[in-house]
Each structure stands twice: as C-alpha cells, then as structure tokens.
Amino acid sequence: MVWFSGKCRRLCIVEGKGAIAKEDRVYVFRAANRKAAIRRFFEMASRQDKEFVNGNGERTRWVVISLDTVDDLTEGPLTDMEVFSDIADIDPPDGTISFDAQFTPDAPGPGRSGVPGDAIPEPKSARRSRKR
C-alpha cells in the first residue's frame, strides 16, 4: 500500500446569497495504486458534504467542488514530510513589515486546527484554560 495526499476545494453556499466561504482540505491516506487513491479520496471528501439550516434559518450547504491534487508520498511507514503549501500574493504589499523584521512563530505555540482524530490528546490544563 502506498501513502497518498489529496487536496480538495469545498464551498459553503447559503440559499439566496451564494458561496460565502471556501476551504482547501488535505487528506493523507493509503491506497493500492493511483486509480484506487482517486476513488478513495473522492469518497472521503464527499462524506464531508452536508446540508443544514444555519442559525439565521437559511438553507446552507458545504460541498466538494474539486479534487485538486492527488500525490503519491511513499510506501511503507510514513515519515515527517510536508504535504501542503499555499503561497498567496499580498496585494497591496504590507509596508509595515520590514526586511529585517524578527518573528517568533513558536510563541505562544500552535493551536489545533479542529481536525477530528488527533492521536495525542490535548493536556487537560490547556483545555481548562481555553474555556475561561
């Protein structure tokens, strides 16, 4: 079995308003070959489609609109690797950030994306402090 990653685009559509949000999602999964990977990816992404009535009483729908990429990553054990990157122009450029600016991306530490299935539970102390 080969490890694959797949990126898809989803839209949130509100009846009478149109598309109000877009989302790019990346999945990492195993399949026997590329054809099987595309089929599995489509099934996984489509399971996330849903329709509901939002808090304002409007019919709302999240739907996959495209399967953008499917990449074979590796066979055997999966090791550390980048699976997604998105570069976007800043227009107009932000002149408040100088070339010599210093950044501390590890402080206060990254949060969680909200993706279900985290293998390592968040410490109870961190969960408690967020509720306050």
Secondary structure, DSSP 8 states (H G I E B T S, - for coil): -EEEEEEEEEEEEETTTEEEEEEEEEEEEEESSHHHHHHHHHHHHHTT-EEEE-TTS-EEEEEEEEEEEEEEEEESS--S----------SS--TTS-TT----TTSS-------S--SS---HHHHHHHH-
